[in-house]
Amino acid sequence: MKDIADNQKKILLIEDENFIADIYARELTKAGFDVKIERDGIAGAKALEEGTFDLLLLDIMLPGMHGLELLRQWKVKHPDNQMPVLLLTNLGQDEVIKEAFTLGARGYLIKASYTPKQIVEEIINTIANKQSGTQPPTA
Amino acid sequence: MATPLPSSVRSFSFKKSLRLKIVLVLFLTILFSVITDTLLNYHLQTFLWGVIIHLPIALIGSLIILKFLKPLEQIYQGSQVLAKGELKHRFNIHTGDEIQSIAETINEMAHNLDQTLQGVSQNKDYVFSEKNRLNAVIASITDGVIVLDLHRNVVLANKAAEKTTGYSMDEMVGKPTEALFVFKDKSGAIISLKENFPVHLMDEKSEGGASNIVRLTRKDGYEVEVELTLSPIIDSIQSDLGGILILRDVTQKKVFEQMQIDFVSMASHEIRTPLTSIVNYLSVLEEETGKKLEAEHKDFLDRALVSAQQLVTLVGNLLNVSKIERGSFAVSLQSIDWKKNLTEVVENNVTSALQKNIKINLNLTPGPLPKVMVDPIRINEVINNLISNALNYTKEGGKIAVSVKVVKDELVTSIADTGVGIPPEAIANLFTKFFRVTGALQQDSKGTGLGLYISKSIIDMHHGKIWVESQVGKGSTFYFSLPLANPSLATPTITKLNAST
């Protein structure tokens, strides 16, 4: 965890529920991440266009734009971007999970079933996996 | 075109001029006759006699002429009434001559005119009611309907079109579609209506009814996915209507249909949202302050967290039951190493077992096991559920044993505990929905009555069986069997549980 803090990783968290967004941001910041929170789909898409992030933590049921739609549009615009995306939601439909992976999501976490600590662990693992891969880091 | 005179003037001119003229002409004729007669005879006396004789003749003649003129006057006055629009007026003239024929002809004309006008009036009402009906129909179409003229300017738009595009009808009418709407295809490229959907009446390229799923940028900048249909208006006689745009908002349809979100799913989502906060905040609180708290308070916190997590499980179970009932619960089967899978699942439960001071053993025979076709996520739900039940109904210091063996062409896995056991009368209903064992089991029970029902459904989908052997006070052993993978069926398959089972 320390090496992550040394080389601070940026995470974009798109989550409309304030309580949930706050606790995730707190735990991720504590774990050494630089967290940017957006609370609706449109603002999230804008932030994604304007900034560079090491990981996107994306809710699905969002005001403005559906999370899967946001991901779809982003993938269309940036097909080569390797930023890992973890979907974070309470929708448990198989169809949603399938769609999420089709759109290139790295993981899918049911919020209610994970503690913030477990979420942080998942994020650390996801970023580590990405860096151990053969893909060069994207700008 | 001459301005018609006021009827009073015309009436005056008839009375004063024609009648007087006739009488005057009569008098003058007689006068000339008398004067001529006198001049021819050169006698004043004869003249006076002539006057005396001719005057009554002139008067009688005048009266006869006036009587003859009366029906003509009647026709004149009647025609004035008709001219005012009182088409029910009829002439009642029985002179037996041409004047009666004229009167009858006018009567017939008036009748025909009256009928025609009545027909026109009815048609007008009909046209109005048709227009209202048409407006009501267009307004109540749930798809957005936008009518365009030949220059692709908006002529009309219904409520649904206002809702889909974000523009009011007033904002749209008279403006070209290009100035209002941006349509994009799936890759984000702008679609030109002009190129893709010609509206010109005689344009042979026009293809009515062709529809495409496109993205429409609304007035507020949000994008919606619409099924766009443009039909050219072909039979628009004497109008400049060019075509109809039909916008069906498929954003919601797509989102909801594709994901088959039903009420239970949405309710689960809504319940899970605050529940996530509860679990999150409690877990952080416990992590950071647990050690500083008094034992009793830490216990309170633990209980709250355990309860919240149980609620999470319950919601997940309800969601699964809902899927099972809808027939949308599916398993994606793949060939897996059962020994490895079972080991992982058991290891994940060791911590909870240790917390309750229960020993959990995995009894495996040496050597590899035959492969089985399973959906690892679903089948692990079954194992976890059975272990969790065993932990719940086994007292501290008890034991749980997980074993596996090949019986004929099946792999049978068992989870045995040294718990309270299940009364024989309860066993028959154990795998039904919401069934809870009453009595001793109930007191410490933490179950939802759904776990075994879901487990049975999952095992059914794997074409296996699930059953239990139990003795009250000694413990229970749950078994489930899975058919061995047929090498010829090694490709992954997806099976769905029939909703009726």
Interface residues (C-beta under 8 A of the other chain):
Chain A: E17 F19 I20 I23 Y24 R26 E27 I42 M61 G64 M65 H66 Q73 V76 K77 T89 N90 L91 G92 Q93 D94 E95 V96 E99 I110 K111 A112 S113 T115 P116 K117
Chain B: K186 S187 G188 G221 Y222 E223 V255 Q258 M259 Q260 I261 S265 S268 H269 R272 T273 P274 L275 T276 S277 V279 N280 Y281 S283 V284 E287 V312 V315 G316 L319 K323 S328 A330
